[in-house]
Amino acid sequence: MLRRTFKFQSEVAAFTDAVLVAVTLLLALATHKVLAWLFPAGTFAIFDMFWSNSWLYILIVPVYGFVLDFSGLYRQIIGVSPVRRWQQVTRASLLSFAILLGLLYVLRLHMIPRTILAIHCIYTIAAIGIRANYVQPFLAGRSPRRRILLVGSGEQATSVLAWLRHPDRAHDFEMVGFLTPPGQTTPPDIQHLGSPDDLSTVLHSTVVDAVILLSHGLTTETTTAIIRQCETEGIEAWLMADFLQSTIAEISLDEIAGEPMLIYSSTAKSAWSLMFKRLMDIILSAVGLIVLSPLFLGIMLAIRLTSPGPIFFSQIRSTLRGRTFRMYKFRTMVPDAENMRDTLEDLNEVSGPVFKIKDDPRVTPVGRWLRRYSLDELPQLWNVLIGDMSIVGPRPPIPAEVEQYESWQRRRLSMRAGCTCLWQISGRNHLPFEEWMRLDLKYIDTWSLGLDFKIILKTFGTIFRGTGY
């Protein structure tokens, strides 16, 4: 399935499910009224949500929509077994039901009978399960197959034909034939219709929905001429430019100065998700600074009374794309610690350009306790609040360390630096430098809001274990 087709079907499925959630809620209300009428002495309290409490639709429909999306129901439309699909729908609906019960308790909406939500959950499982397993596949099978004409290299066509004829996609496409340049061979299981010069004849003599251009064996002039002819006749042209393929970056098409532009991006791109990430950073950092202010004052007092020098330590660090900012921490070392580093280089216990010593002689007694529980990092909540850092992200390196990075390691700078990361919860200083870098890249490649929440929760466990130094 083409990505744009997949996106459209996913959006249709999500919209349909939102309608089904609303409709099944009406059915649940009607069922509840009937049960209350049949069993007046039972537990079915009289409740009217059709008009006076219709605002609850605004609560229930989005919760189901978010959880269904989060469960992965819309990430793979085809190729999923009915049993697996029913499991996804059931788990998502039960989780939505549980979340709604929690929200009703928190918001103190005790007048809403919980039996309505239970009935609605059962109806929703049935409705969305039928949509996902029977209705959508049936409608997809009823749509006409797209007739495809291939033009270009026969050798390059092997992988394309295998993809088009896969059982998950075979019902979407029909092969019209193949046009190959002189001297090129055509796969034996597809009809040879001539050379690229015969394109007009083929287009005018049979139905063609799209032309796939295989770049091998086609000159730039021929490729341009075919695209222009397809454009003129209103036929889609799909250019397979495998020489432009990437290993990790996702390719998208945009336009600059009226010319098509391919964009290779290997970082998080969802503007909505990044916006929610930033919003979460602002809320968590602001709440943290307020709630932890007594702890801040206690730590500041302890540092002032036990060691001469400033309370805070600041240092220039690197973040997104190599931008620099001033990062703040509670001071845990003697005032002239930076000047003493050169004399301690041979004691470094971490590989790579990073400098770490478990029993660092520069650390003060209070500083050692602060480092053990990562309390020295708390002032970075201010960096998060003003946008220099994020709650979760690769730890910010010193610019001098970045200068020693290999090319693949610099990609960790493609996301905003954070207070905690996979490295923090996976062994911290006990991991070699290269594994640290690979964990940061794994975070970037698999980033999601769910992963951020998971890292935040695990960070609390790491802090309480007191493994820092």
C-alpha positions in Angstrom: 0.0 0.0 0.0 1.3 3.4 -0.9 2.0 5.7 2.0 -0.6 8.3 1.0 -3.2 5.6 0.5 -2.3 4.2 3.9 -2.6 7.6 5.5 -6.0 8.2 3.9 -7.3 4.9 5.1 -6.0 5.4 8.6 -7.7 8.8 8.7 -10.9 7.4 7.5 -10.7 4.6 10.1 -10.0 7.1 12.9 -12.9 9.3 11.8 -15.3 6.4 11.5 -14.3 5.1 14.9 -15.0 8.5 16.4 -18.5 8.4 14.9 -19.0 4.8 16.1 -18.0 5.8 19.7 -20.6 8.6 19.6 -23.3 6.4 18.1 -22.6 3.5 20.6 -22.8 6.0 23.4 -26.4 6.9 22.3 -27.2 3.2 22.1 -25.7 2.7 25.6 -27.9 5.5 26.9 -31.0 4.0 25.3 -30.1 0.5 26.6 -29.6 2.0 30.1 -33.1 3.7 30.0 -34.7 0.4 28.9 -33.0 -1.5 31.7 -34.0 1.2 34.2 -37.6 0.8 33.0 -37.5 -3.0 33.1 -35.9 -3.2 36.5 -37.1 -0.1 38.5 -35.9 -1.6 41.7 -32.5 -2.4 40.3 -29.2 -0.4 40.2 -30.1 1.3 36.9 -30.5 4.9 38.1 -32.5 7.3 35.9 -30.0 9.5 34.0 -30.5 11.9 31.0 -27.5 12.6 29.0 -29.1 13.3 25.6 -29.4 17.0 26.2 -28.6 18.4 29.6 -25.3 16.4 29.9 -24.4 16.1 26.2 -21.1 17.9 27.0 -19.8 14.5 28.2 -19.4 13.5 24.5 -16.5 16.0 24.5 -14.9 13.9 27.2 -15.7 10.4 26.1 -15.0 10.6 22.3 -11.5 12.1 22.5 -10.4 9.6 25.2 -11.4 6.7 23.0 -9.8 8.3 20.0 -6.5 8.9 21.8 -6.3 5.4 23.3 -7.3 3.7 20.0 -4.5 5.6 18.2 -2.0 4.9 21.0 -2.8 1.2 20.9 -1.6 1.1 17.3 -4.9 0.3 15.7 -4.3 2.8 12.8 -0.6 2.1 12.3 -1.2 -1.1 10.2 -4.5 -1.2 8.3 -3.9 -4.5 6.4 -1.9 -7.6 7.1 -3.2 -8.0 10.7 -5.0 -11.2 11.7 -8.6 -10.8 12.9 -7.7 -12.2 16.3 -4.9 -9.7 16.7 -7.2 -6.9 15.7 -9.9 -7.9 18.1 -7.3 -8.0 20.9 -6.2 -4.4 20.0 -9.8 -3.1 20.0 -10.6 -4.9 23.3 -7.6 -3.7 25.1 -8.0 -0.1 23.9 -11.7 0.0 24.8 -11.1 -1.4 28.3 -8.3 1.0 28.9 -10.5 3.9 27.7 -13.2 2.6 30.1 -10.7 2.6 33.0 -9.4 6.1 32.1 -13.0 7.5 32.0 -13.8 5.9 35.4 -10.7 7.7 36.8 -11.7 11.0 35.2 -15.2 10.8 36.6 -13.7 10.2 40.1 -11.2 13.0 39.8 -13.8 15.5 38.4 -16.3 14.3 41.0 -19.0 13.5 38.4 -20.7 11.0 40.6 -24.1 11.5 39.1 -23.1 9.6 36.0 -24.0 5.9 36.3 -20.9 3.7 35.7 -23.2 1.1 34.1 -23.6 3.4 31.0 -19.9 3.5 30.5 -19.7 -0.3 30.9 -22.5 -0.9 28.3 -20.8 1.6 26.0 -17.5 -0.2 26.3 -19.1 -3.5 25.2 -20.9 -1.8 22.3 -17.7 0.0 21.2 -15.7 -3.2 21.2 -18.3 -4.8 18.9 -18.7 -1.8 16.6 -15.0 -1.0 16.1 -14.1 -4.7 15.8 -16.6 -5.2 13.1 -15.4 -2.1 11.3 -11.8 -3.1 11.4 -12.2 -6.8 10.6 -15.0 -6.9 8.1 -16.4 -3.5 6.9 -13.1 -1.8 5.9 -11.5 -4.9 4.3 -14.7 -5.4 2.4 -14.9 -1.9 1.1 -11.2 -2.0 0.2 -11.7 -5.1 -1.8 -14.6 -3.4 -3.7 -12.4 -0.5 -5.0 -11.1 -0.9 -8.5 -7.6 -2.2 -9.0 -5.1 0.4 -10.3 -3.6 -0.5 -13.7 0.1 0.0 -13.6 2.5 0.4 -16.6 6.2 -0.1 -15.8 8.9 1.8 -17.8 12.7 1.2 -17.4 15.1 -1.4 -16.3 13.9 -5.1 -16.2 16.6 -5.9 -13.6 15.2 -3.1 -11.3 11.7 -4.4 -11.7 12.1 -7.6 -9.7 11.7 -6.0 -6.3 8.9 -3.7 -7.5 6.9 -6.5 -9.0 7.4 -8.6 -5.8 6.1 -5.7 -3.7 3.1 -5.0 -6.0 2.2 -8.7 -6.0 2.4 -9.3 -2.3 -0.8 -10.8 -0.9 -1.4 -7.6 1.1 -1.4 -5.5 -2.0 -2.2 -7.8 -5.0 -5.9 -6.8 -4.9 -4.9 -3.1 -5.3 -2.8 -3.4 -8.5 -3.0 -4.9 -12.0 0.1 -5.0 -14.3 -0.6 -3.6 -17.8 2.8 -4.4 -19.1 6.4 -3.3 -19.4 8.3 -0.8 -21.7 12.1 -1.4 -21.6 14.9 0.5 -23.4 16.6 -1.3 -26.3 18.9 -4.0 -25.0 17.1 -4.3 -21.7 15.4 -7.6 -20.7 11.8 -7.9 -19.5 10.8 -10.2 -16.6 9.2 -13.3 -18.1 5.9 -13.0 -16.1 4.9 -9.6 -17.4 3.9 -8.5 -21.0 6.5 -6.6 -23.0 4.8 -3.7 -24.8 7.8 -2.1 -26.5 10.2 0.7 -25.6 9.7 4.0 -23.9 9.1 5.6 -27.3 5.9 3.5 -27.5 4.5 5.2 -24.4 1.9 7.3 -26.3 0.6 4.3 -28.2 0.2 2.3 -25.0 -1.5 5.1 -23.1 -4.0 5.7 -25.9 -4.8 2.0 -26.5 -5.4 0.7 -23.0 -6.4 1.9 -19.6 -3.4 3.1 -17.5 -3.9 4.6 -14.0 -0.2 5.1 -13.2 3.2 4.8 -14.8 6.1 3.6 -12.7 9.5 4.8 -14.0 12.5 2.7 -13.0 15.4 5.0 -13.2 18.0 2.4 -14.3 18.4 2.5 -18.1 16.5 5.7 -18.5 18.3 9.0 -19.4 17.3 12.2 -17.7 15.8 13.5 -20.9 13.6 10.3 -21.4 12.5 10.4 -17.8 11.5 14.1 -18.0 9.7 13.5 -21.3 7.7 10.6 -19.8 6.7 12.7 -16.7 5.7 15.6 -18.9 3.5 13.4 -21.1 1.8 11.7 -18.1 1.3 15.2 -16.6 -0.3 16.4 -19.8 -2.6 13.4 -20.1 -3.6 13.4 -16.4 -1.9 10.1 -15.6 0.1 9.6 -12.4 3.9 9.1 -12.8 5.8 7.4 -10.0 9.5 7.8 -10.2 11.5 5.1 -8.4 14.8 6.8 -7.7 16.5 4.1 -5.7 19.9 5.9 -6.1 18.4 8.5 -3.7 17.5 6.0 -1.0 18.5 6.5 2.6 19.3 4.2 5.4 17.6 5.9 8.4 16.3 9.2 7.1 12.6 9.6 6.0 12.2 11.2 2.7 9.4 13.8 2.0 8.7 16.0 -0.9 8.4 19.8 -0.7 8.9 22.7 -3.0 11.4 25.6 -3.1 11.2 28.4 -5.7 8.6 26.4 -7.6 10.9 23.4 -8.0 10.4 20.0 -6.3 12.7 19.3 -3.4 13.4 16.0 -1.6 13.9 16.4 2.1 15.8 13.7 4.1 15.0 13.8 7.8 16.3 11.4 10.4 14.8 13.2 13.4 11.4 13.5 14.9 9.1 15.4 12.6 5.6 15.4 14.0 4.9 19.1 14.8 2.0 18.2 17.0 4.0 15.7 19.1 6.9 18.1 19.4 4.4 20.8 20.5 3.0 18.5 23.2 6.5 17.6 24.2 7.4 21.3 24.7 4.1 21.9 26.5 4.8 19.0 28.8 8.3 20.4 29.5 6.9 23.8 30.5 4.2 22.3 32.8 6.6 19.7 34.5 9.4 22.2 34.9 7.2 24.9 36.3 5.5 22.5 38.7 8.8 21.1 39.7 10.4 24.5 40.5 7.4 25.4 42.6 6.9 22.1 44.5 10.7 21.6 45.0 11.4 25.1 46.1 11.8 24.1 49.8 14.3 21.4 48.8 16.1 24.0 46.6 16.5 26.3 49.7 17.7 23.4 51.9 20.4 22.4 49.3 21.5 26.0 48.8 21.9 26.4 52.5 23.9 23.1 52.8 26.3 24.2 50.1 26.8 27.7 51.5 27.5 26.3 55.0 29.9 23.5 54.0 31.9 24.9 51.2 33.2 28.3 50.1 32.3 29.5 46.7 29.1 30.0 44.6 26.0 27.9 45.2 25.4 27.2 41.5 27.8 25.9 38.9 27.2 27.0 35.3 28.8 25.7 32.1 28.4 26.1 28.4 26.8 23.0 26.9 25.7 22.0 23.4 22.2 21.2 22.4 20.0 21.1 19.2 22.2 21.1 16.1 25.2 22.3 18.1 23.6 25.4 19.6 25.1 26.3 22.9 23.5 27.5 26.2 24.5 28.0 29.8 23.5 25.0 31.9 23.0 25.3 35.6 23.6 22.8 38.4 24.1 22.9 42.1 27.9 23.2 42.8 29.2 19.8 43.9 33.0 20.4 43.6 35.6 22.8 45.0 35.6 26.2 43.4 38.7 25.6 41.2 37.7 22.1 40.0 38.0 23.0 36.3 41.6 24.0 36.7 42.4 20.7 38.4 41.0 18.5 35.6 44.3 18.4 33.6 46.1 16.8 36.6 43.4 14.1 36.8 43.1 13.0 33.2 44.9 9.7 33.8 42.2 8.7 36.3 39.3 9.0 33.8 37.1 5.9 34.1 34.9 6.5 31.0 35.9 5.8 27.4 35.6 8.5 24.7 35.8 12.2 25.1 33.8 12.2 28.4 35.6 12.7 31.7 34.2 10.8 34.8 35.8 9.6 38.0 33.8 7.7 40.6 35.9 8.9 43.6 36.6 12.3 42.2 38.8 14.2 44.8 37.3 17.5 43.7 33.8 16.6 44.9 32.7 18.0 48.3 31.0 15.9 51.0 27.6 17.5 50.3 28.3 17.4 46.6 28.9 13.6 46.7 25.5 13.2 48.3 23.8 15.4 45.8 25.4 13.5 42.9 24.4 10.2 44.3 20.7 11.1 44.0 21.1 13.4 41.0 19.9 16.4 43.1 22.6 18.6 41.7 20.7 18.4 38.4 17.6 20.1 39.7 18.5 23.7 38.6 18.2 22.3 35.0 14.5 22.6 35.4 15.1 26.3 34.8 16.9 25.5 31.6 13.9 23.4 30.6 11.4 26.1 31.4 13.2 28.7 29.3 13.6 26.3 26.4 17.3 25.4 26.5 16.6 21.8 27.4 13.8 19.2 27.5 12.9 16.9 30.4 13.8 13.9 28.2 16.6 14.0 25.6 20.3 13.2 25.1 22.4 14.7 27.9 24.0 18.0 26.9 27.7 17.6 26.1 30.5 20.1 26.5 31.4 21.7 23.1 35.0 20.5 23.4 33.6 16.9 23.6 31.5 17.5 20.6 34.6 18.5 18.6 35.9 14.9 19.2 32.7 13.2 18.1 32.7 10.9 15.0 30.2 11.8 12.3 27.6 9.2 13.4 27.8 10.4 17.0 26.9 14.0 16.1 23.4 12.9 15.2 22.6 12.8 18.9 22.5 16.6 18.6 19.5 16.4 16.3 17.2 16.6 19.3 17.1 19.1 22.1 19.3 18.1 25.1 17.4 16.7 28.1 17.7 16.1 31.9 17.2 12.4 31.5 17.5 9.8 28.7 17.9 6.1 28.0 21.5 6.3 29.1 20.4 7.6 32.5 18.1 4.6 33.1 20.3 1.9 31.4 23.5 2.0 33.5 24.7 5.6 33.3 28.5 5.7 34.0 28.8 1.9 33.9 28.2 1.9 30.1 31.0 2.5 27.5 30.8 5.8 25.6 29.8 4.2 22.3 26.9 2.4 24.0 25.8 5.7 25.4 25.8 7.2 22.0 23.9 4.3 20.5 21.2 4.6 23.2 20.8 8.3 22.4 20.4 7.4 18.7 17.9 4.7 19.6 15.9 7.3 21.5 15.9 9.6 18.5 14.9 6.9 16.0 12.1 5.5 18.2 11.0 8.7 19.9 7.4 9.1 21.0 5.5 10.8 23.8 4.9 7.4 25.3 8.7 6.7 25.4 9.2 10.0 27.2 6.7 9.1 29.9 8.3 5.7 30.2 11.8 7.2 30.7 10.5 9.8 33.2 8.9 7.0 35.3 12.1 4.8 35.2 14.2 7.9 36.1 12.6 8.1 39.5 13.6 4.5 40.2 17.2 5.3 39.1 17.3 8.3 41.4 16.1 6.5 44.4 18.6 3.7 43.9 21.4 6.4 44.3 23.7 5.2 41.5 25.0 8.6 40.5 28.5 9.9 41.0 
